[in-house]
């Protein structure tokens, strides 16, 4: 059987990762490592990664969310409850450089895969644990999904306070993405150190910590008297859509008035909130009166203001900047067609790495991995199947895993 597609010039060429993670944070970490050239082997249970069904009904099974976190990986379907499963994973770990997990604390110990066991089996291996609040926290067993984390970490409240809108959930897995990216950074640092001392280590990235470490507004919340950062609200330019201007409302108004000679609608004795509201409305009225959106942006730009038209996400993904950046590429959707995805943002010496594999089906690479990595023969593989440790990929390419 052919070796997996590799790029010997990739930064992480030759690095092998055993990825026990699911949903978003852990898989994103593994995806980053795969994008950088590592051989990432995703271990998936028979009932599937729940990310496969976090999607509109028509997209379940090989969902966009699952694809986002698992491009470039190989997939081994293992029932961790079956006798012999732990030993199989330890055989793989013995031949790996990195292990990723995002179970609740104590689950790895229950599976017989705690740090002491892994370190004894492979002293060079690095174990990354992504969890909610840290393994030593009294909240360690609390569920740690992004919507809960956004609430607990104060991000939702701060966003509402800043925008003067009701508290609302984000349409973004910010907590997951922060933890996944910080996890990848920690792994890269540990790999560098292991090259020097030859000893692996156990890393931990709690989502709570990662979210707040990545949230720029903590700088304002940590002032002696917390004060939300002032930023211009969006401007309704009527038929031209919405316009964003960078900077504080006061500075934007000063520059705008000097450039356009628009009369200040606020009297000197007017209170500050009313002044801000009236001036904002005056800027919007001026925008509506212009010939087109290009004229608005040109005048604002020449005045020294940084402004842009608000685009929809779909427009941005398919627009001129994304096309110039060649940001989208098509991958096998594992249903007989293709789907667009956003490529990795890394460029090395002017080149970005090619995608080596589409997101895998559950159990798609069972034999490939066992033969290549562990040199198992037909009899050994058949024994794992009969014992229930190894579960083959279902025939249906759109099969749905059971919800947890």
C-alpha positions as CSV (number, residue, x, y, z in Angstrom):
1,X,0.0,0.0,0.0
2,X,1.4,3.4,-1.0
3,X,2.7,5.8,1.7
4,X,0.5,8.7,2.6
5,X,0.8,11.8,0.5
6,X,3.6,13.8,1.9
7,X,5.6,16.9,1.1
8,X,9.2,16.3,2.3
9,X,9.7,20.1,2.3
10,X,6.7,20.8,4.7
11,X,7.7,22.2,8.1
12,X,6.3,19.2,10.0
13,X,7.2,16.5,7.5
14,X,8.0,13.3,9.4
15,X,6.0,14.3,12.5
16,X,3.2,11.8,13.4
17,X,0.2,12.9,15.5
18,X,-2.4,10.6,17.1
19,X,-5.5,12.7,17.3
20,X,-8.1,11.5,19.9
21,X,-10.1,14.8,19.8
22,X,-13.6,15.5,18.6
23,X,-16.0,18.4,17.9
24,X,-14.0,21.6,17.2
25,X,-11.1,22.8,19.5
26,X,-9.0,19.6,19.4
27,X,-9.7,18.8,15.7
28,X,-8.7,22.4,14.7
29,X,-5.4,21.9,16.5
30,X,-4.9,18.7,14.6
31,X,-5.9,20.4,11.3
32,X,-3.2,23.0,11.8
33,X,-0.6,20.4,12.3
34,X,-1.8,18.5,9.2
35,X,-1.7,21.7,7.2
36,X,2.0,22.1,8.3
37,X,2.8,18.6,7.0
38,X,2.3,16.3,9.9
39,X,0.8,12.8,9.5
40,X,-2.3,13.2,11.6
41,X,-4.2,10.0,12.4
42,X,-7.7,10.8,13.8
43,X,-9.0,8.1,16.1
44,X,-12.8,8.2,15.9
45,X,-15.4,6.1,17.8
46,X,-17.9,4.0,15.9
47,X,-20.8,6.4,16.6
48,X,-18.7,9.2,15.0
49,X,-17.5,12.6,15.9
50,X,-20.5,14.7,16.9
51,X,-19.2,17.5,14.6
52,X,-20.5,15.4,11.7
53,X,-24.0,16.3,12.7
54,X,-23.6,19.9,13.9
55,X,-25.0,21.2,10.7
56,X,-28.1,21.7,8.6
57,X,-29.8,18.3,8.0
58,X,-28.7,18.3,4.3
59,X,-25.0,18.6,5.4
60,X,-24.9,16.0,8.1
61,X,-22.5,13.1,8.0
62,X,-19.6,14.9,6.3
63,X,-20.6,18.4,7.5
64,X,-18.7,21.6,6.8
65,X,-17.8,21.9,10.5
66,X,-16.3,18.4,10.5
67,X,-14.5,19.1,7.3
68,X,-13.0,22.4,8.7
69,X,-11.4,20.5,11.6
70,X,-10.3,17.3,9.9
71,X,-8.9,18.1,6.4
72,X,-5.6,16.4,5.7
73,X,-6.0,13.6,8.3
74,X,-6.2,9.9,8.1
75,X,-8.9,8.1,10.1
76,X,-8.9,5.0,12.3
77,X,-12.2,3.9,13.8
78,X,-11.6,2.3,17.2
79,X,-14.1,1.3,19.9
80,X,-12.3,2.4,23.0
81,X,-14.6,0.3,25.1
82,X,-13.5,-3.0,23.5
83,X,-10.8,-5.1,25.2
84,X,-7.5,-4.6,23.4
85,X,-8.3,-1.0,22.2
86,X,-6.0,0.6,24.7
87,X,-3.1,-1.6,23.8
88,X,-3.6,-0.8,20.1
89,X,-3.6,2.9,20.8
90,X,-0.4,2.6,22.9
91,X,1.2,0.7,20.0
92,X,0.4,3.7,17.8
93,X,1.5,6.2,20.4
94,X,4.8,4.4,20.7
95,X,5.4,5.4,17.1
96,X,4.1,8.9,17.4
97,X,5.5,12.3,18.3
98,X,2.3,14.0,19.5
99,X,-0.9,12.9,21.1
100,X,-4.0,15.2,21.2
101,X,-7.0,14.8,23.5
102,X,-9.9,17.0,24.6
103,X,-11.8,14.7,26.9
104,X,-12.8,15.9,30.3
105,X,-10.0,15.5,32.9
106,X,-9.8,11.9,34.2
107,X,-11.2,10.3,31.0
108,X,-7.7,9.5,29.7
109,X,-6.8,7.8,33.0
110,X,-10.0,5.8,32.8
111,X,-9.1,4.7,29.3
112,X,-5.6,3.6,30.5
113,X,-4.0,6.4,28.5
114,X,-3.0,8.9,31.2
115,X,0.3,10.8,31.0
116,X,2.4,8.4,33.1
117,X,1.4,5.5,30.9
118,X,2.1,7.4,27.7
119,X,5.4,8.8,28.9
120,X,6.6,5.4,30.0
121,X,5.6,3.8,26.7
122,X,7.2,6.7,24.6
123,X,9.4,9.1,26.6
124,X,9.7,11.5,23.6
125,X,5.9,11.8,23.0
126,X,4.1,15.1,23.7
127,X,0.6,14.9,25.1
128,X,-1.7,18.0,24.6
129,X,-4.8,18.1,26.7
130,X,-7.5,20.7,25.7
131,X,-10.2,21.0,28.3
132,X,-12.6,23.6,29.7
133,X,-11.1,24.9,32.9
134,X,-8.0,23.0,33.6
135,X,-7.4,19.5,35.2
136,X,-6.9,21.0,38.7
137,X,-9.9,23.3,38.6
138,X,-13.0,22.7,40.8
139,X,-14.9,23.3,37.6
140,X,-13.0,20.6,35.7
141,X,-16.1,18.4,35.1
142,X,-18.3,21.2,33.8
143,X,-19.3,20.9,30.1
144,X,-17.0,23.1,28.0
145,X,-18.7,24.0,24.7
146,X,-18.1,27.3,23.1
147,X,-21.6,28.9,23.8
148,X,-21.1,28.2,27.5
149,X,-17.5,29.4,27.5
150,X,-18.5,32.7,25.8
151,X,-21.1,33.2,28.6
152,X,-18.9,32.2,31.5
153,X,-15.8,34.2,30.3
154,X,-17.8,37.4,30.2
155,X,-17.3,37.9,26.5
156,X,-21.0,38.0,25.7
157,X,-21.7,40.6,28.4
158,X,-18.8,42.8,27.3
159,X,-19.8,42.7,23.6
160,X,-23.4,43.7,24.6
161,X,-22.1,46.5,26.8
162,X,-19.8,47.8,24.1
163,X,-22.4,47.7,21.3
164,X,-25.3,48.8,23.5
165,X,-27.3,45.9,22.2
166,X,-29.0,43.1,24.1
167,X,-26.8,40.2,25.3
168,X,-26.7,37.6,22.4
169,X,-24.8,34.5,21.6
170,X,-22.0,34.7,19.0
171,X,-22.4,33.0,15.7
172,X,-18.8,31.9,16.1
173,X,-16.9,29.1,17.9
174,X,-14.4,31.7,19.2
175,X,-13.5,29.7,22.3
176,X,-12.9,26.5,20.3
177,X,-10.8,28.3,17.7
178,X,-8.7,30.1,20.3
179,X,-8.0,26.9,22.2
180,X,-7.2,24.9,19.0
181,X,-4.8,27.6,17.8
182,X,-3.1,28.0,21.1
183,X,-2.8,24.3,21.4
184,X,-1.0,24.1,18.1
185,X,1.4,26.8,19.2
186,X,2.1,24.9,22.4
187,X,2.7,21.7,20.4
188,X,5.1,23.4,18.1
189,X,7.1,24.8,21.0
190,X,7.2,21.4,22.7
191,X,8.4,19.8,19.5
192,X,11.2,22.3,19.3
193,X,12.3,21.6,22.9
194,X,12.0,17.8,22.4
195,X,14.5,18.1,19.6
196,X,17.0,19.5,22.1
197,X,16.4,17.3,25.2
198,X,14.7,14.2,23.8
199,X,12.0,14.3,26.4
200,X,8.3,14.7,25.8
201,X,6.0,16.6,28.1
202,X,2.3,17.0,29.0
203,X,0.8,20.3,27.8
204,X,-2.6,21.6,28.9
205,X,-4.6,24.4,27.2
206,X,-7.9,25.2,29.0
207,X,-10.5,26.9,26.8
208,X,-11.3,29.5,29.4
209,X,-7.7,30.6,29.6
210,X,-7.3,30.5,25.8
211,X,-10.4,32.6,25.1
212,X,-9.5,35.3,27.5
213,X,-5.8,35.3,26.5
214,X,-7.0,35.9,22.9
215,X,-9.7,38.5,23.7
216,X,-8.2,42.0,23.1
217,X,-10.9,43.7,25.2
218,X,-9.4,42.4,28.4
219,X,-7.0,45.3,28.3
220,X,-10.0,47.6,28.8
221,X,-11.8,45.4,31.3
222,X,-8.7,45.3,33.5
223,X,-8.4,49.1,33.9
224,X,-8.8,50.3,37.5
225,X,-12.2,51.5,36.3
226,X,-13.3,49.2,33.5
227,X,-14.3,51.1,30.4
228,X,-15.4,49.7,27.1
229,X,-13.2,50.8,24.1
230,X,-14.9,53.5,22.1
231,X,-15.3,52.5,18.4
232,X,-17.5,54.1,15.7
233,X,-20.8,52.3,15.3
234,X,-21.6,51.3,11.8
235,X,-23.1,53.9,9.5
236,X,-26.3,53.2,7.6
237,X,-25.6,54.6,4.1
238,X,-29.1,53.7,2.8
239,X,-28.9,52.3,-0.7
240,X,-25.1,51.9,-0.4
241,X,-25.3,49.5,2.6
242,X,-23.4,49.8,5.8
243,X,-20.0,51.6,6.2
244,X,-17.4,50.9,8.9
245,X,-15.0,53.6,10.0
246,X,-12.0,52.8,12.3
247,X,-11.4,54.9,15.4
248,X,-13.3,56.7,18.1
249,X,-16.5,58.7,17.2
250,X,-14.9,62.0,18.3
251,X,-11.9,61.6,16.1
252,X,-13.9,60.4,13.1
253,X,-16.3,63.4,13.5
254,X,-13.4,65.9,13.7
255,X,-11.7,64.5,10.5
256,X,-15.0,64.1,8.7
257,X,-16.2,67.7,9.4
258,X,-12.9,69.2,8.3
259,X,-13.1,67.2,5.0
260,X,-16.8,67.8,4.2
261,X,-17.7,71.1,5.9
262,X,-20.9,69.4,7.2
263,X,-22.5,71.7,9.9
264,X,-22.3,70.4,13.4
265,X,-26.0,69.6,14.4
266,X,-25.2,69.6,18.1
267,X,-25.2,72.8,20.2
268,X,-22.3,73.4,22.5
269,X,-24.4,72.8,25.6
270,X,-25.8,69.5,24.3
271,X,-24.9,66.4,26.5
272,X,-22.3,64.1,25.1
273,X,-24.6,61.1,24.2
274,X,-27.0,63.4,22.3
275,X,-24.0,65.0,20.5
276,X,-22.7,61.6,19.5
277,X,-26.1,60.5,18.2
278,X,-26.8,63.7,16.2
279,X,-23.3,63.7,14.6
280,X,-23.6,60.1,13.7
281,X,-26.9,60.8,12.0
282,X,-25.4,63.8,10.1
283,X,-22.6,61.5,8.8
284,X,-25.2,59.0,7.6
285,X,-27.2,61.7,5.9
286,X,-24.1,62.9,4.1
287,X,-23.4,59.4,2.9
288,X,-26.9,58.9,1.5
289,X,-26.5,62.1,-0.5
290,X,-23.3,60.9,-2.3
291,X,-23.3,59.6,-5.9
292,X,-22.3,56.1,-5.0
293,X,-20.4,54.0,-2.4
294,X,-17.1,54.5,-4.2
295,X,-17.4,58.3,-3.8
296,X,-18.1,57.9,-0.1
297,X,-15.0,55.7,0.4
298,X,-12.8,58.0,-1.8
299,X,-13.7,61.1,0.1
300,X,-13.4,59.5,3.5
301,X,-10.0,57.9,2.5
302,X,-8.6,61.2,1.2
303,X,-9.6,62.8,4.5
304,X,-7.5,60.3,6.4
305,X,-10.3,58.1,7.7
306,X,-10.0,54.4,7.3
307,X,-13.4,53.1,6.0
308,X,-14.8,50.1,4.2
309,X,-18.2,48.9,3.0
310,X,-19.6,46.0,5.1
311,X,-19.7,42.8,3.1
312,X,-21.6,39.7,3.7
313,X,-19.5,36.6,4.7
314,X,-20.6,35.0,1.4
315,X,-19.5,38.0,-0.6
316,X,-16.2,38.2,1.2
317,X,-15.5,34.5,0.6
318,X,-16.2,34.8,-3.2
319,X,-15.2,38.4,-3.7
320,X,-12.1,40.0,-5.3
321,X,-9.8,39.9,-2.3
322,X,-10.5,36.2,-1.7
323,X,-10.0,35.5,-5.4
324,X,-6.8,37.3,-5.5
325,X,-5.6,35.4,-2.5
326,X,-6.8,32.1,-4.0
327,X,-8.3,31.6,-0.6
328,X,-10.9,29.0,-1.6
329,X,-10.2,25.6,-3.1
330,X,-12.4,22.6,-3.7
331,X,-12.1,19.3,-1.9
332,X,-13.7,16.0,-2.3
333,X,-16.9,16.2,-0.2
334,X,-16.9,12.3,0.1
335,X,-20.4,12.3,-1.4
336,X,-19.5,12.1,-5.0
337,X,-19.0,15.9,-5.4
338,X,-16.8,18.7,-4.2
339,X,-17.2,21.5,-1.6
340,X,-15.2,24.8,-1.2
341,X,-13.1,25.3,1.9
342,X,-10.8,28.0,3.1
343,X,-7.1,27.0,2.8
344,X,-4.6,27.4,5.5
345,X,-3.2,31.0,5.8
346,X,0.4,30.0,6.1
347,X,2.9,31.0,3.4
348,X,6.5,29.9,3.4
349,X,8.9,31.6,1.1
350,X,6.0,32.7,-1.0
351,X,4.4,29.3,-1.2
352,X,1.4,27.8,0.6
353,X,1.3,24.0,1.2
354,X,-1.0,21.9,-0.9
355,X,-3.9,20.0,0.6
356,X,-2.9,16.4,0.9
357,X,-6.1,14.7,1.8
358,X,-9.9,15.5,2.1
359,X,-11.6,15.1,5.5
360,X,-11.8,11.4,6.1
361,X,-14.7,9.1,6.5
362,X,-15.0,7.2,9.8
363,X,-12.6,4.3,9.6
364,X,-11.5,5.1,6.0
365,X,-7.9,4.4,6.6
366,X,-8.1,1.4,9.0
367,X,-6.0,-1.0,7.0
368,X,-3.7,1.7,5.6
369,X,-2.7,2.9,9.1
370,X,-2.3,-0.5,10.7
371,X,-0.2,-1.8,7.9
372,X,2.0,1.2,7.4
373,X,2.5,2.3,11.0
374,X,2.3,-1.0,12.9
375,X,3.2,-3.4,10.1
376,X,0.1,-5.5,10.9
377,X,-0.8,-8.4,8.6
378,X,-4.2,-9.7,7.5
379,X,-4.6,-12.0,10.4
380,X,-3.8,-9.4,13.0
381,X,-6.2,-6.9,11.4
382,X,-9.0,-9.6,11.2
383,X,-8.5,-10.3,14.9
384,X,-9.1,-6.7,15.7
385,X,-12.2,-6.6,13.7
386,X,-13.6,-9.8,15.2
387,X,-12.9,-8.5,18.8
388,X,-14.8,-5.3,18.1
389,X,-11.7,-3.0,18.5
390,X,-11.5,-2.1,14.8
391,X,-14.7,-0.9,13.1
392,X,-14.8,-0.5,9.3
393,X,-16.2,2.5,7.5
394,X,-19.9,2.3,6.8
395,X,-20.8,2.1,3.1
396,X,-23.0,5.1,3.1
397,X,-21.0,8.3,2.5
398,X,-23.6,10.4,4.2
399,X,-24.2,8.3,7.3
400,X,-24.9,10.1,10.4
401,X,-23.3,9.3,13.8
402,X,-25.5,9.0,16.8
403,X,-25.9,12.3,18.8
404,X,-24.3,12.3,22.2
